[in-house]
């Protein structure tokens, strides 16, 4: 559960991000054996997806409230990781850090009080070490908007607790 430890180039040493959600900490191999069923190449799942995959493999139907998506069903288009800092889960008062990972990009966002702040965007295909922040490039506004939508959709309960206004405005992107 601690990733593949790619970190030989130190991409995660960037202390300004404040959280450990770089690929060196998150990417983990899932090996499935004893079945002919295989997930599609490049499938992404989160921790709930791991449970969903295991349940899928042994034939346990998920309850309607379950949010996991099986790797064998194709996984997810984007996954979210969040943290309030090591050993702390005070979602009402602490800054929360969200990382939305798609198959091509990773968006780092901070929830401070009642507002979301885009910290950085990286191209995980062109920059696998996650060193170059490309959030300020106008061509990436649509990518940021799509990944922010994932936060607003999938973490609505957290955002509503903090009274975060719904919807993301592109003019909040800093250079």
Secondary structure, DSSP 8 states (H G I E B T S, - for coil): -------TT-GGG-GGG-S--SHHHH-------SSS----TT-B--HHHHHHHHHHHHT----TT-----GGGT-BSEEEEEESSTT---TTTS-EEEEEEESSEEEEEEEETTEEEEEEEEETTT-TT-----TT-GGGHHHHHHHHHHHHHHTHHHHHHTT--SS--GGG---
